[in-house]
């Protein structure tokens, strides 16, 4: 069993609100511990390297083999929402036209593609955080309720995808 190391500062720290904790990829159960080993998503070799458990409350982050395949749905939703937002902003600020010689639509497509590529490491982390939050709910009394251990974890099959 892994020992949870929590300093007195962590124990006295108030949990952040839901949206900032989500944006910072904090543990969904306590909203204090970091889900990812490296806080910088642009360290590309370590972008998706996660802690096994929350360093604060002990919530396991890998609930079963292939658990994070479902995060692709959330990543897709973020990508569509961001594309719609940039489309509306472009339409309001610059406008579109189907007239010959007007290439503003193609400029938007190119700029949107660049924005999505640049934000992809961060969006992938947000998608994992969002997917886990469906299964590990916030518990304001997490100190009183120990984290549940995953039932269907097979570490021998972990890298077989």
N, C-alpha and C positions, 0 to 999 in steps of 0.2 A: 504494500500500500504506500502510495506516495505521500510524503509529509507536506502539509500546507504551511508555508511560511508567510505569516502576516505580521507586519510590524505594528506598533501601537498607533502610528500615523494612519495606517490602512484601516485599523479597527475603529478609529474615531472619525474617519472621513465619511461625510454624508454622500449617499449615492447621487450621481448626476441625474439630471432629468432624462427622460426617455430618448428624445431626439439627439441631444449631444452625445449620450452614451452610444447610440446607434452609429452616429457619424464618426466617432472615435474608435469604433469596433471594440467596445468593452463587453465583458461577459453579460449576457442577457439576464442571468439570475441575480447577480449582485450589482451590476453596472459599475464595478470598480476595477476588476482585473482585466488585463489585456488579453485578447484572444490570440494575437499573433506575436511571435518571438521578436520580430523587428517592427518597430512602429512605422518605419518608412516603407510605404508600398512600392516605391520605385527602386528598391534594392532588388532587382528582378530575380536573382537567384534565390532569394528568401521571401518573395512576395506572398506565397501561400503557406509558408512554414508556420504551423500553429503550435501553441502550447498544448500538451496533452490534457491538462486540466487547468481550471482558473487558478492563478496563484493566490487569489484572495479567498474564494469560497469553496474551491475544490470541484466545481461543476465540470464533468468530463465534456470535452469538445468533440470527440469522435464517438458518436453513439452507436454506430454499426458500420460494417464494411460497405463502402459506396454511399455513405450517408449524404455527402455533399453533391451528389448528382442532381438532386432536386434544386440546388441553388441556381442551376442554369435557368430555371423559370423566372426566378427573381431577377437575375442578371438581364434576361431578355426584357422584362418589364421596365427595369431602370433604363435600358438602352432605348426602348421605344419612347418612354416618357421624356428622356433628354432630347431625343430627336424631334419630338413634337414641340417641346419648349423652344428649341433653337429655330425650328421652322416658323413658329408663330412670331418669335422675336424678329427674325429676318423679314417676315412678311410685313410686320408693323413698322420696323425701322427703315428697311430698304425697299421692300416690295418685290413682287414677281410680275412677270409679263410673259406671254406666249408669243410675242411679236418676233419676227425674224431679226436676228442680230442681238437679241437680248439674252445674255448668258447668265443672268443672276441666279437662276435656279441651279445651274451647274456649279456656280461658285458656292452656293449654300451646300450642295451635296459634298463638294470637296472639303469645305471647312468643317462640316458636320462629321465627316469621316475622320479628319485629323483630331477633332475634339474627342471623339469616341475612342480612338486609338490611344491618345494621351491619358485619358481617364480610365482605361480598361483595368490596370492593376488595382486601382482604388475601388472601382465598381465590382470587381470580383470579390474583394474583401467584404464590401457591403452586402453582397448577395449571400455570402456565407454567414455573415452575422444575422441577416434577415431570416435565412432558412433555419438556423439554430434557434432563433427566438420563437418560432412556431412550436418547438418541442421543449424548450427550457424557458419557462415563464419567470418573470421577475418575482422575487420573494423578498419582501421587506424584512422578514424575520429569518433570513438565510442562516444566521448564526445558530438558530434553534433547530433548524431542519437540515439534517445532513443531505448532501447531494446524492441522488440515486445513481447507482452504478449501471452502466449499459449491460443489457442481457445478451445481445447478439454480436459481440465483438470477437472476431477471430483474427488475431494479429498475424497468423501465418498466411492468411488470404489478403492482407491489407494492400499489397503492392501488385496484385494479380489483375489488373485492369488494363 
